[in-house]
Every structure is written in C-alpha cells, then in structure tokens.
Amino acid sequence: MPKRVLSALVVALLATTATPATATTEKTVVYVSPDGREGATGTLEDPFATIEGARDALAGRTSERSPGVVYLREGVYQTSKTVELTGKDNSYVTYASYPGEKAELAGVTTLAPGKFRRLSEVPDGEAKWSSKSRVPEAAAADVYVYDLGAEGIPTGQINKNGFNWKAQPFAPELITDDAAQTLAQYPNGDEKLDSSHIKVKEAPKGARDYFSDKTSDGTTLPYEDMLELPGPVYTTVDPAATGRYTTWAPPPGGTPDNAAYETDGWLSGYFGNNYANDRVRIVSIADGDLRTQYPTMYAATDKWTSFVAQNALSELDAEGEYYIDRWNDADTLYYYPPGGTVEGKEISLTSFDAPFFELEGVTGVTLKDLKLNGTTGTGVRLLDAESCTIDGLEILNVSMDAVTIGEAGDAITAVAEYRTSRGGHRNKVINSRLHDLGGGGVFTAGGDRDSLERGGHVVEHNEIYDFSKLATYTPAGYMYGVGNTFRYNHVHDAPHMAIQIMGNDMEISHNRFENLVTHASDQGVIYAGRDYTYLNNVVSYNVFKDIGADGNQAIYMDDGMSGMVVHHNVFDNVQHGLFYQSGHSNVASDNVFKDVKYIGHDKLYHENELPVPNSKVVVERFNDMLKPGDGTGFTNTRANIEKWYRHYGRQYPNIRDWYVPAAANGEICTSVGTTECTESYVWSDPDSVYVPAHNVLTRSVSIGTGDFAYTDDADGVSVKTFNPDFDSYNVKRATAGEFGFDPATGRFDAKTTPLNSADGFGRAWVRQWNAHFTLDGIGPRR
C-alpha cells in the first residue's frame, strides 16, 4: 500500500485536548523505526525511535472497539530492557512488523569484527589477560580474544541451575551465525566423564532429602540453607583425566592464581540419576580429590555419573568453544572459531537477561511477526493476561523458556505444595517458531484445579525444536492447570521430554513428535504423574517417531497417574509406547504401533511394602482435590468437590468411592493388618487408589511390534490381574504392507486391509481412522 494511503489511517494522538470517545472500529496506527527520532509524532513519515514511545502514545486511547496497532519497520532494535505492557491503558494493541518486513529485537550484542585479536597479539604483563597462559598450546594459534569490558558488554555469571533448583538466568552465550557455541569443556562433543574416569569419594545427602515429603517433621529446609549443604567429592581414576584435572581449581586454602588455575570451573550433567541434570562448582583439587560447592539435587552415585567439566579455559581446544574470564572484572573473551578464523562470521553475545516483552494485566494484546533473538532469561512473559496472542514470532537463543503464561511457586514440582498462578485466560501462542532454547517452549499455566475453571490457553501451529539445551524437565509444552490445548505443532530434536502435564482436561492432539528424549533415560515424550486427580487428559491423533531408546517411552504415566485418554496415535520406532505405573482409569485405544519394541509395560505399587513410594505426595494431592474441608491445607470445599463429581461422574462412575487406604483414625496405612488396613482393603479393592483398576488397552494395531511387557517383580500381579480384558483386540502383522498401511500418509488401504474383518475393528473403524487421521493434517499448517 502506498505511504500516502497508510498515512491517512494515522490518528493524531498527541493533541492537547482529548477527543471524546465515539463508536468506531477504526484502528489507531503508529510507527516505530530504527531510524526514528525522539519527540516524533509516530506517523509513517515521522516514526518513533522506540517501542516504548509508541506504547506511551497509545496509552489509554485504545479499546476493544477501537484497537491500536504499532508497526515496527524493518531492522534490528537493540534491547537492553523489557517492554512492559500493563493494565487497561496498554490493552487492545497489536505490536507487529510492518507488512512485508521483519523487525528483530536483539538481546544479543554484536561483537565488532575489527576488535577481535589473535591471542598472539595480546601483550604480556597486562593484568586482564593474566589467564591467557591457560590456553592449550596446541590451540593457541587459532584462538581469538575480545575485550568485552572495554566495550561495556555485560558478561553475567554462571549460576546454580538444574532440575528442581530455582531457575536463574544463565550466563551469556556466544552466538555465531545464529548458532550457540560451546562453553569450553572436557571431554569434547557428546563424550562424558563417567565412573570409569571419575568416582564418588564422598556423597552427602542430596537437596531432595530435605524437602517436606522426605523429612521426618514434614518441613522443607529453607532454600538459602539448602545451597549451603556440602557438595560431592570425586577422585579421578582415568590417567587421561588425572593428567589435566589438576588445573580445574586451585588447591584448598591456597591463593587463587589466575595464570595457573581455573577460577570458575563447574561439573555439569547427571549426578544422582539419569533424567535430571544438575551443576556443581569445582572449588579445590588436591591429593587426588576434587571438591565441589553446592549440593546435588539427588545424592551422587557412580552409577549415574555422566557430566563434563565446564567453563575451563584450559580445555579450550575444539572449534566452537569459548570462555569468558570474569576474574577480578577482567571481562575478556577467548574464542576458538570454526575454521580457526572470525572472518566472514557474525558473532554476538547474549547480553540481555530479561524478557523482551512482559504483558501484565492486559487484555487483547497481540505480538505478531517479530523476531526475538537472545536473552539469558525468558523470551515473553504473560501474567494475569486475558485473550492475548503471540502470533508468527521467531524466538531463538533464549536460555530459559521462550514464552511463559503465568508463573510457578518456589516449591519443587514433586511435592504437593507446588502451585502455579496468574495464568489468565484464553491466551494463544500460534504460528511461531521457537528454537535454540536453553529451557522449554511454552509454559502454559491456566485454570483453577480446585474449581475446575478452565484456562482456555491454546498453543497451536508452531514449530518447536532444539530446546532443553541447558535444563531438563523444560518441555516444549508445559500443560499446567485446567483446560489448555497443545495441538498441530511440530516438536523435534531435543534431548528430553516434549510435554509435561500437571493438571486436568488438557488436549494434546494432531502433533508431530520426532527425535526426542535422545539424551535421557527413564523419560517420556509426554510425561505426567504423581497425582490420581490429573484426570481426562486426552492425547490423540499424534505421531511419535524416532524416540530415544534408552529405557524411554512415548507416554509415561508415572506414580499413580490416572484418567489419561490415549487414542488414534501412531507410535513409530519407539522402545516403549505406553507406561502404566500404578495408576487407574487410564484408557488407550485405537492406536497404531509400528517398529515398537514393546507396546508398553507396567509397574505396580504391589511390589512395595507400605507406605507406597511417594505416598506423602500422592495422598496430599488426592486430599487437596477430593477431601472435604474449608479449602485450606490439603482439602477442598464441598461445593468444589461436588463440581468434580458432576464433571467426571460419567467418565469415572466410581469416583465418589475412590479412597486412600487409611486406618480408622485417618492415618494412611503403613502396614497390612487383620482388622484395619487389610490385604483386600489396600491391595484388591478397585476403589483403593493403590489398585490399578479400570485400566484399558484395546484395539491396537501392531506392525513389527512386541507384546505388552507385564511386571515381573510384584509376586505375579500385573495390571492384567485387575483388568482381565487388558490388551484386547491386538492385531499383529510383521510389516506395514501386510496391513495395507502407508507410513507416508498414516492411512490404511480401505479395500485390502485385514482390519476390515478383524475382531474389534471392521470397515467402519477403517473409514473412521482414514477420515480423521492423516499425516497431512498433523503438525503446523503448511
């Protein structure tokens, strides 16, 4: 559209007298440009220089009937603070790239090519370069340096982060040609230090042992006190590691010598299990002992040791590695660029440590067609927002989550006190590309579980990939609360889970999940658990393809997870399709399993003595929703409980009769007795939450797939014991061709497939499948 026509749409905003409100649908349009000026009028010809200027010009002048638009002209907007949009005055405004152009908000600082120097050009004797002697001799000729401090570029710091630790901003990352580089580490690549290299000498309790569900008095150690707990002590056993680890920290009690020793080295990876990452700081090394600061979340064991020594200049020996020396405010960068040269490369540092946008208490705000590049925090945050939309954004090089809707409390997700809040209602993240993320994609918290009020948030038609690079349990979609939707997305190429469900009535549908949980075990692409009341979460019409095989599953129903509904999905090249673990009323039907080692497997509480594992948490969470009270503590009001019974009564007709096995005095059963807590009351009654009753697996199409693997460690009891029809109508063939199934389309040949005459299936089933399941309709719109 010609400029003169667009200009006619601009409303004069800065008049000295306010214009009376009139009924109109005309949009108020203002403009921002990298070439704008302070004091501008905001027209196309005289644009604002900042988004904040446009925001303030529109403040209080927009409404649902008279919305505003802020067009950002093409270019890069260097970002040093969050654009805050707050309350009614900043509602009903769209912030968008000008049509046909792309505006980028950059939290990265581009490093001037001419200010890089080769290491050999750094003068001797200058204090800020005292660490240069630690650069490996073999790499020195290819290492470049940059004086960040001289440019005033923030260098941040490395914080204690990891599974169930409070998420803090990560250290700035070096980005070359839009790809994150590697913090100098040992060993290189995908190799890890394990128990053949380094062994645990001292393993203090993990921080997890000090949470309320583990302590004898039911209290949680204050977080700051937890950080003071001792870290593990290691000793090296591999000669190759022993020959180099002595430089990773000074001896205990010695004066730090930046020329000889690392001053901020860390161990980063797995310490006490194989699914939750952690990080401890290396503080001293002497006499074969490597001592660390900060506890691990779980007590360190040799079995699970799998980590790297990180942030060590003495290990800067591979292309793409970098190191920032913050000792005594040196603020200098060392970099071994790909190809041994910085020439022709765009190199930047993520110097921003906050969200690009924060939407708080606003309604009807849209962010559209923008590129948000580089922050050590979160990309966009929404708090108490209503009907806002993130549309067509590219968010990349973010150290935490790309988008957060609502917030979480400080409690660990594994304990009953964990809560989310401030999620608002009916917000959307659509048509966007979220990638190269240290954390997850979209944190979606909305709805009230006590009353089953829905959040109504929708995450759809997005591509989310290369996430969870810095932290585990940071999925592409956090589905927390009630009544939120994740559909038509393509989620791929990440080391951990794609979806975590902590709530009710979620829809996970028409997504393509590929190449996930590649660097974890005992994980699931979709994970939910530790609550019998997370009900009616529907997983349907999805593809799960090429899922990491090290003890992983596509759908993980952990520790009492109940009420999951799984239907019309394709599982392709997965080790375990489904994991039923001690829950009840989980229904999986009408799914195709292709080249899956096991359709699924089960695990029962029956293999344990009372109290069952994690009993405190599962009991408190059950009571929190279904135990009558005044709504405080772990109770819910009778009015809310009646809502639950009415809402779920048809789907779970016995929900009024569910119970946690307890003695007459109300204390949970801790042993089997003859008059109370009897064997049948605890372990056989289908209304006992410890009994895996009302579980269903039926109408499975198995192509080159193994059977369901029943537990072998519960004295012969399995999920089938309590559900005799479990795994019914399982039709098997060796190849897709024998079923008339086309893996390229996800459809069956309606004329030739043997399912037409198979018990439990039939022609109507085939027609229904072909009508509703097609790979053309899975994932984002083309």
Secondary structure, 3 states (H helix, E strand, C coil): CCHHHHHCCCCCCCCCCCCCCCCCCCCEEEEEEEEEECCCCCCCCCCECCHHHHHHHHCCCCCCCCCEEEEECCEEEECCCCEEEECHHHCCEEEEECCCCCEEEECEEECCHHHCEEHHHCCCCCHHHHHHHHCCCCCHHHCEEEEHHHHCCCCCCCCCCCCCCCCCCCCCCEEECCEECEECEECCCCCCECCCCEEEEECCCCHHHHCCCCCCCCCCCCHHHHHCCCCCEEEECCHHHHHHHCCCCCCCCCCCCCCCCCCCCEEEEECCCCCCCEEEEEEEEECCEEEEECCCCCCCCHHHCEEEEECCHHHCCCCCEEEEECHHHCCEEEEECHHHCCCCCCEEEECCCCCCEEEECCECCEEECEEEEEECCCCEEEECCECCEEECCEEEEECCCCEEECEECCCCCCCCCCCEECCCECCEEECCEEEEECCCCEEEEEEECCCCEECCCEEECCEEECCCCCCCCCCCEEEEEECCEEECCEEECCCCCCEEEEEECCEEECCEEEEECCCCCCCEEEEEECCCCCCCEEEECCEEEEECCCCCEEEEEECCCCCEEEECCEEEEEEEEEEEECCCCCEEEEEEEEEEEEEEEEECHHHCCCCCCCHHHHHHHHHHHHCECCCCCCCECHHHHHHHHHHHCCCCCCHHHCECCECCCCCECCCCCCCCCCHHHHHCCCCECCCCCCCEEEEEEEECCCCCECCCCCCCCCHHHHCCCCCEEEEEECCHHHHCEECCCCEECCCCCHHHHCCCCCHHHHHHHHHHCCHHHCCCCC
